[in-house]
Amino acid sequence: MKKITVFILIFFITVIIYAQSGDIPGNANHGGTVSEGVNLSGAYLIPRQIFVGDRAVFVLPLPPASQNNSDIIISSPSMNLPNDPNIDFHQITLQKRTTGSRLMIEFTSFKPGELELPLIEIGGEYFSELKITVNSIITERTSPVLSAPATSLAMPGTAFMFYGTLFIVIFAVLFMIWFFIKGNIVLNELYKKWKRFRLFADMRKTEKNLRKAILKGENLRIILDKISMDFRIFLSVLTNINCRSMTAKEFKNLPADFIQYGDFLTSFFCGCDDLRFSGGNVDSQEIIRLLDDLNSFIDTTENAKNEKTQEMTA
């Protein structure tokens, strides 16, 4: 009887020791509470297929709890997060619900292949032997090479901008070539036209100012001197001959381009000199008549030159 009692006692002690030292699949007892009935085959990933560098969530379904509890969350930079050289853990959440509990591990893996997560400790429970599969877009069968350059994006207006810029560059190059060949000639012609335009414009301005001086009652003899001197300067520039020292009759010997104006200029300066050196009173109407003749000569000369230029161009 004593042997039977001793045998039963030894049997129960052996069973208790074995129960305390035995391992449960999917869990590890390290002094905390162990969840029973954990099914590793029900674990899944979100998304289902992950690659190196993807952020994913490992979900492990757990047996229902006796009552609903608040979620237990461990997130970075907490010191309780597991440490692994190939896996970066972001957050671990343990949900206990009467309808079904679950463990969620948010992570990023930097190594392809089948990896085993380190020991997870949360809420007094330990989870081990959790495995994940990480894919890689680079296979070991082929050597790694750089991908081809991406195709250019077809943006609205790109063709117009490209061909427009090309046209401007070509036009600029052709213009520079043309400028080096004929640019100096064209610039000289433009300068001559501008100089001629300023010459006639200044003479017209002088003629208008002299009319205003007559209306203001200024000295008529000074106005006559101004008419004679300014008109001679105008003719000197126009004919390229020094007309300042010429007498009235010498204007008949002008170049061929201006010989048709010789009689007019002789008559004009003779009448002007008669008024200047007569010694008598000068009538303002006679001076206005001279200014009218001057204005007519300016119009005739300018129009004749423009018509000749147009004929030469045609």
Helices and strands as residue ranges (DSSP letters): H 2-21, G 40-42, E 44-46, E 55-62, E 72-75, E 87-95, E 101-109, E 113-116, E 120-122, E 125-127, E 131-134, H 158-178, I 179-183, H 184-216, H 220-239, G 249-253, G 259-261, H 262-277, H 284-313
